[in-house]
């Protein structure tokens, strides 16, 4: 027997999709705005210091399902208007840097612009998550100019080193494969790996600083 569909649910989902597409352009515009700012700052830094603090960037938008799942966890109303009002990470950019100090340099350069409003910052580098995760998370608002006028749109910006990103990507993949049932001894080993990677980050930062100092002595 063919599966019976609930017409009311189908209509509700269709309206949700229509609502999503009606606001999608503003979040995509906000991503482009932040990404362009970061690219310009990276180019200027390269011109002044002969190197790029940003290794690469990735951007993403939450899917409807992901937004609804988060609203459900927060016990909030399940619609796009509720997502726009309550979620600050619908649009996101991940910035990967070579060195730890570059993370803070990029963050300060971005938030130092007068049309960027810093909403919130969470420093998981200085205070890592319990599982060992390290990254600098910021919510920034940037102006987007639409036909109906200027609106401020939030974007989540995650900034981390190549080493931090390597660990986070593999840790996420392993936990997904294990369906969140990672044995305690493996969790402990993953956490220790995060500590080892953080130590490597600091060691590479130290080497970089010493090389910079030698270059200044050679070419004062």
C-alpha positions as CSV (number, residue, x, y, z in Angstrom):
1,X,0.0,0.0,0.0
2,X,1.5,3.4,-0.9
3,X,2.5,5.7,2.0
4,X,-0.1,8.2,2.9
5,X,1.2,11.8,3.2
6,X,-0.3,14.4,5.5
7,X,-1.3,17.3,3.2
8,X,-1.1,19.8,6.1
9,X,2.5,18.8,6.9
10,X,3.4,19.0,3.2
11,X,1.9,22.5,2.9
12,X,3.7,23.6,6.1
13,X,7.0,22.4,4.8
14,X,6.5,24.1,1.4
15,X,5.8,27.4,3.2
16,X,8.9,26.9,5.3
17,X,11.0,26.3,2.1
18,X,9.5,29.5,0.6
19,X,10.3,31.5,3.7
20,X,13.8,30.1,3.7
21,X,14.5,31.2,0.2
22,X,13.0,34.6,1.0
23,X,15.7,35.2,3.6
24,X,18.5,33.2,2.1
25,X,19.8,36.0,0.0
26,X,20.5,38.2,3.0
27,X,22.6,35.5,4.7
28,X,24.5,34.8,1.5
29,X,25.1,38.5,1.0
30,X,26.4,38.7,4.6
31,X,28.8,35.8,4.0
32,X,30.1,37.5,0.9
33,X,30.5,40.8,2.8
34,X,32.6,39.2,5.6
35,X,34.6,37.0,3.2
36,X,35.4,40.1,1.0
37,X,36.6,42.0,4.1
38,X,38.8,39.1,5.2
39,X,40.3,38.8,1.7
40,X,41.1,42.5,1.6
41,X,42.6,42.4,5.1
42,X,44.7,39.4,4.1
43,X,45.9,41.1,0.9
44,X,46.9,44.3,2.9
45,X,48.7,42.2,5.5
46,X,50.6,40.4,2.8
47,X,51.6,43.8,1.3
48,X,52.9,45.1,4.6
49,X,54.5,41.9,6.0
50,X,55.2,39.7,3.0
51,X,53.0,36.9,4.1
52,X,49.3,36.0,4.4
53,X,47.8,35.3,7.9
54,X,44.9,33.5,6.3
55,X,45.7,30.1,4.8
56,X,42.2,29.5,3.4
57,X,38.5,30.0,4.1
58,X,35.3,28.0,3.9
59,X,31.7,29.2,4.1
60,X,28.4,27.5,4.8
61,X,24.7,28.1,5.4
62,X,22.6,25.9,7.8
63,X,20.1,23.7,6.0
64,X,16.4,24.0,6.9
65,X,16.7,20.6,8.7
66,X,19.7,21.8,10.7
67,X,17.9,25.0,11.8
68,X,14.8,23.1,12.8
69,X,16.9,20.6,14.8
70,X,18.6,23.4,16.7
71,X,15.3,25.2,17.4
72,X,13.8,21.9,18.6
73,X,16.8,21.4,21.0
74,X,16.2,24.9,22.3
75,X,12.5,24.2,22.6
76,X,11.6,27.2,20.3
77,X,9.0,27.6,17.7
78,X,9.8,25.7,14.5
79,X,9.7,28.1,11.6
80,X,12.0,30.3,9.6
81,X,11.0,33.5,11.4
82,X,11.9,31.9,14.7
83,X,15.3,30.7,13.2
84,X,16.1,34.3,12.0
85,X,15.2,35.7,15.4
86,X,16.9,33.2,17.6
87,X,19.8,31.6,15.7
88,X,23.0,33.6,15.1
89,X,24.9,30.8,13.2
90,X,22.7,30.4,10.1
91,X,25.5,31.8,8.1
92,X,29.1,30.8,8.9
93,X,32.7,31.3,7.7
94,X,35.6,29.2,8.9
95,X,39.0,30.9,8.6
96,X,42.1,28.7,8.7
97,X,45.4,30.4,9.7
98,X,49.0,29.2,9.8
99,X,49.9,30.3,13.3
100,X,48.1,30.9,16.6
101,X,48.9,34.6,16.7
102,X,47.4,35.0,13.2
103,X,44.0,33.8,14.7
104,X,43.9,36.8,17.0
105,X,45.4,39.2,14.4
106,X,42.7,38.3,11.9
107,X,40.0,38.6,14.6
108,X,41.2,42.0,15.7
109,X,41.5,43.3,12.1
110,X,38.0,42.2,11.2
111,X,36.3,43.5,14.4
112,X,38.3,46.7,14.2
113,X,36.3,47.8,11.1
114,X,33.6,50.4,11.9
115,X,30.8,48.6,10.1
116,X,31.4,45.3,11.8
117,X,29.6,44.8,15.1
118,X,31.0,42.2,17.5
119,X,28.0,40.4,19.1
120,X,29.9,37.6,21.0
121,X,33.2,35.9,21.2
122,X,34.1,32.5,22.7
123,X,37.8,31.7,23.0
124,X,38.2,27.9,22.9
125,X,41.9,28.3,22.3
126,X,42.6,29.8,25.7
127,X,39.8,27.7,27.3
128,X,39.4,24.5,25.2
129,X,36.2,22.5,25.2
130,X,36.1,19.4,27.4
131,X,36.8,17.1,24.5
132,X,40.0,19.2,23.6
133,X,38.4,21.3,20.8
134,X,40.2,24.6,20.1
135,X,39.0,27.5,18.0
136,X,38.1,31.2,18.3
137,X,34.3,31.7,17.7
138,X,32.8,35.1,17.0
139,X,29.4,36.3,16.1
140,X,29.6,39.5,14.0
141,X,26.9,41.5,12.4
142,X,27.4,43.2,9.1
143,X,25.2,45.6,7.1
144,X,23.4,44.1,4.0
145,X,21.7,46.5,1.7
146,X,18.4,45.1,0.2
147,X,15.6,46.7,-1.8
148,X,13.7,47.3,1.4
149,X,16.7,48.9,3.1
150,X,19.7,48.2,5.3
151,X,19.6,45.2,7.6
152,X,22.2,43.9,10.0
153,X,22.8,40.2,9.5
154,X,24.8,37.9,11.9
155,X,27.5,35.6,10.7
156,X,29.4,33.1,12.8
157,X,33.2,33.3,12.2
158,X,35.3,30.5,13.4
159,X,39.1,31.1,13.3
160,X,41.6,28.3,14.0
161,X,45.0,27.1,12.9
162,X,45.6,24.4,10.3
163,X,46.5,22.0,13.2
164,X,43.3,22.8,15.1
165,X,41.3,22.3,12.0
166,X,43.0,19.0,11.2
167,X,42.1,17.7,14.7
168,X,38.5,19.0,14.7
169,X,37.8,17.5,11.3
170,X,39.1,14.0,12.2
171,X,37.5,14.1,15.7
172,X,34.1,15.0,14.1
173,X,34.5,12.2,11.5
174,X,35.5,9.6,14.1
175,X,32.5,10.5,16.4
176,X,30.1,10.5,13.5
177,X,31.4,7.0,12.5
178,X,31.0,5.8,16.0
179,X,27.5,7.3,16.3
180,X,28.5,9.3,19.4
181,X,29.3,6.1,21.3
182,X,33.1,6.7,21.5
183,X,34.6,4.6,24.3
184,X,36.1,6.6,27.2
185,X,39.7,5.5,26.5
186,X,39.4,6.7,22.8
187,X,37.9,10.0,24.0
188,X,40.9,10.4,26.4
189,X,43.3,9.7,23.6
190,X,41.6,12.2,21.3
191,X,41.8,14.8,24.1
192,X,45.5,14.1,24.5
193,X,46.1,14.4,20.8
194,X,44.5,17.9,21.0
195,X,46.9,18.8,23.7
196,X,49.8,17.5,21.6
197,X,48.6,19.5,18.6
198,X,48.3,22.6,20.7
199,X,51.9,22.2,21.9
200,X,53.0,21.8,18.3
201,X,51.1,25.0,17.4
202,X,53.0,26.9,20.1
203,X,56.3,25.4,19.0
204,X,55.7,26.5,15.4
205,X,54.7,30.0,16.6
206,X,58.0,30.2,18.5
207,X,60.0,29.1,15.5
208,X,58.1,31.7,13.3
209,X,58.8,34.5,15.8
210,X,62.5,33.6,16.0
211,X,62.8,33.6,12.2
212,X,61.0,37.0,12.1
213,X,63.5,38.4,14.6
214,X,66.4,37.1,12.5
215,X,64.9,38.8,9.4
216,X,64.6,42.1,11.2
217,X,68.2,41.9,12.3
218,X,69.3,41.1,8.8
219,X,67.2,43.8,7.2
220,X,66.6,46.5,9.8
